[in-house]
C-alpha cells in the first residue's frame, strides 16, 4: 500500500507568499493579473490568496472578492 503525503502551507496573500522548500519570498504587484483556479478568470493579485504545495501553487479568490470558493 502506498501513502501519498502532500505538504502545504496555510493560505497566504498572493502579493507576498512563501513556497515550501523555496528560499525567500515570492512577490507580485497588487494589480498583476493571475488566474483563479476556482472561477478560471484573471483577477488582480490583491484579490487572491495562494495555496502553496510542495509541487504546485494555486491561486483562489479572496473571500468577498470574486467567486469566494
Rosetta silent file (secondary structure, phi, psi, omega in degrees, C-alpha in Angstrom):
SEQUENCE: XXXXXXXXXXXXXXXXXXXXXXXXXXXXXXXXXXXXXXXXXXXXXXXXXXXXXXXXXXXXXXXXXXXXX
SCORE:     score description
SCORE:     0.000 S_00000001
   1 L     0.000  133.064 -179.621    0.000    0.000    0.000 S_00000001
   2 L  -105.889  135.890  177.312    1.362    3.411   -0.968 S_00000001
   3 L  -111.127  133.144  178.726    0.660    6.543    1.040 S_00000001
   4 L  -103.140  129.698  177.840    0.812    9.974   -0.566 S_00000001
   5 L  -112.332  122.995  176.231    1.825   12.921    1.599 S_00000001
   6 L  -111.551  118.477 -179.987    1.016   16.422    0.387 S_00000001
   7 L   -96.459  132.580 -176.232    2.722   19.148    2.356 S_00000001
   8 E  -137.935  162.239  175.608    1.081   22.519    2.260 S_00000001
   9 L  -112.514  152.446  178.716    1.284   25.951    3.826 S_00000001
  10 L   -59.988  161.217 -179.321   -1.774   27.867    5.041 S_00000001
  11 L   -59.814  139.513 -176.657   -3.415   30.288    2.606 S_00000001
  12 E  -132.109  157.751  175.727   -1.371   33.429    2.053 S_00000001
  13 E   -63.143  141.607 -178.232   -1.919   36.727    0.219 S_00000001
  14 L   -72.253  -11.698  179.868   -0.974   36.471   -3.463 S_00000001
  15 L   -80.670  -21.859  178.800    1.041   39.685   -3.227 S_00000001
  16 E  -159.983  115.066 -177.687    3.665   38.108   -0.943 S_00000001
  17 E  -150.163  162.584  177.664    3.954   34.408   -0.097 S_00000001
  18 L  -110.688  144.909  175.696    6.378   31.607    0.652 S_00000001
  19 L  -111.573  134.173  179.129    6.595   28.285   -1.145 S_00000001
  20 L   -55.631  141.757  179.263    7.820   25.225    0.805 S_00000001
  21 L    62.622   18.432  175.519   11.454   24.302    0.044 S_00000001
  22 L  -121.428  122.465 -175.427   11.959   27.603   -1.800 S_00000001
  23 L   -80.487  124.631  178.449   14.233   30.084   -0.082 S_00000001
  24 L   104.646 -175.050 -176.426   12.809   33.583    0.084 S_00000001
  25 L  -109.156  148.298  172.086    9.540   35.248   -0.725 S_00000001
  26 E  -101.549  130.164 -178.688    7.544   35.410   -3.958 S_00000001
  27 E  -123.983  139.764  175.185    6.143   38.872   -4.620 S_00000001
  28 L  -126.858  144.037  173.958    3.527   40.056   -7.102 S_00000001
  29 L   -64.045  148.437 -177.905    2.403   43.598   -7.831 S_00000001
  30 L   -55.634  -36.409 -176.220   -1.084   44.323   -6.458 S_00000001
  31 L   -99.505   16.193  175.682   -2.512   44.802   -9.956 S_00000001
  32 L   -72.856  135.504  179.385   -0.796   41.815  -11.584 S_00000001
  33 E   -85.636  125.849  178.326   -3.335   39.567  -13.289 S_00000001
  34 E  -129.453  153.360 -178.803   -3.256   35.938  -12.118 S_00000001
  35 E   -84.452  127.763  174.437   -5.605   33.055  -12.906 S_00000001
  36 L   -80.749  131.779 -178.349   -8.061   31.962  -10.198 S_00000001
  37 L   -70.050  -31.251 -176.285   -8.278   28.173  -10.019 S_00000001
  38 L   -78.787  -53.786 -175.291  -11.970   28.160   -8.987 S_00000001
  39 L   -95.178   -5.504  178.941  -13.639   30.588  -11.399 S_00000001
  40 L    54.117   42.700  175.937  -10.958   30.338  -14.122 S_00000001
  41 L  -125.346  156.578  174.671  -10.802   34.108  -14.553 S_00000001
  42 E   -81.466  133.956  179.655   -7.946   36.534  -14.316 S_00000001
  43 E  -134.656  157.363  175.679   -8.011   38.585  -11.122 S_00000001
  44 E   -67.593  145.419 -179.095   -5.717   41.132   -9.529 S_00000001
  45 H   -58.049  -33.837 -179.720   -3.206   39.646   -7.103 S_00000001
  46 H   -65.107  -17.367 -179.809   -4.566   41.842   -4.287 S_00000001
  47 H  -103.650   13.133 -178.050   -7.904   39.966   -4.586 S_00000001
  48 E  -123.816  157.364  169.673   -6.389   36.474   -4.464 S_00000001
  49 E  -119.926  161.358 -177.531   -4.943   34.095   -1.910 S_00000001
  50 E  -117.284  137.557  168.626   -2.387   31.363   -2.557 S_00000001
  51 E  -112.696  107.489 -174.999   -2.393   27.737   -1.533 S_00000001
  52 E   -99.154  119.696  175.635    1.243   26.670   -1.921 S_00000001
  53 E  -102.848  170.966 -179.380    2.027   22.966   -2.144 S_00000001
  54 L   -66.716  -22.798 -177.456    5.490   21.466   -2.414 S_00000001
  55 L  -124.333    6.776 -176.499    4.938   20.902   -6.151 S_00000001
  56 L  -159.128  153.042  174.923    2.259   23.442   -7.129 S_00000001
  57 E  -127.688  123.587 -177.212    0.998   26.946   -6.407 S_00000001
  58 E  -122.195  134.791 -179.927   -2.742   27.615   -6.767 S_00000001
  59 E  -103.157  138.986  178.527   -4.495   30.959   -6.663 S_00000001
  60 E  -135.089  152.698  177.281   -8.066   31.390   -5.382 S_00000001
  61 E   -62.830  138.012  175.610  -10.350   34.409   -4.970 S_00000001
  62 L   -71.566  147.883 -179.385  -10.110   36.012   -1.557 S_00000001
  63 L   -52.462  125.962 -179.724  -13.312   35.872    0.477 S_00000001
  64 L    85.455    2.463 -179.033  -15.631   38.660   -0.689 S_00000001
  65 L  -132.052   78.664  178.360  -13.608   39.289   -3.878 S_00000001
  66 L   111.322 -136.178 -172.709  -14.869   37.202   -6.775 S_00000001
  67 L   -70.521  -27.951  177.432  -16.003   33.607   -6.731 S_00000001
  68 L    56.459   37.839  177.092  -15.276   33.148   -2.977 S_00000001
  69 L   -96.347    0.000    0.000  -14.862   29.370   -3.269 S_00000001
